[in-house]
Amino acid sequence: MYATCQEMIVTFGEEELVALTDRTNEGRVDETIADAALARASDEADSYLARRYAVPVSPVPPALSAVVCDIARFRLTGTTAQEADPITERYRLAIQWLERVAKGHADLPGVGLATAGGTAVQFVPGRRVFVRPLPIVDEEALDA
């Protein structure tokens, strides 16, 4: 995973995380639910990043942690979020950033691109195996 439950609490506040994850009304953040959302969000990010980077990405840049938190938050809101517009906008911006990274218009700071040993495809030029046969020349006809 690219982010932790604690990072979500720091980013969005404990009260919001309680509202998004407390399905049993215990008044606390359900870390199991938050971690599941973060895992799904990390997988979603990988689906974009795998075009240019070996996944999972390591080390995890803070920018990637931030977009994964935004994606997880959006996925946790369902249809009951009171703050749906800002949450949706942050999700859209996160996906746009991932698309830009995938297309090479933005980079993950501190992370190298995938190499031929990773997820990239390598083409190796070969040699010709078949040769067109030379025409048969009648040497007697040439001497005449």
Secondary structure, DSSP 8 states (H G I E B T S, - for coil): --S-HHHHHHHH-HHHHHHHH-SS--SS--HHHHHHHHHHHHHHHHHHHTTTS-SS-SS--HHHHHHHHHHHHHHHHTT--TTHHHHHHHHHHHHHHHHHHHHTSS--TT-----TTTT-------------------HHHHH-
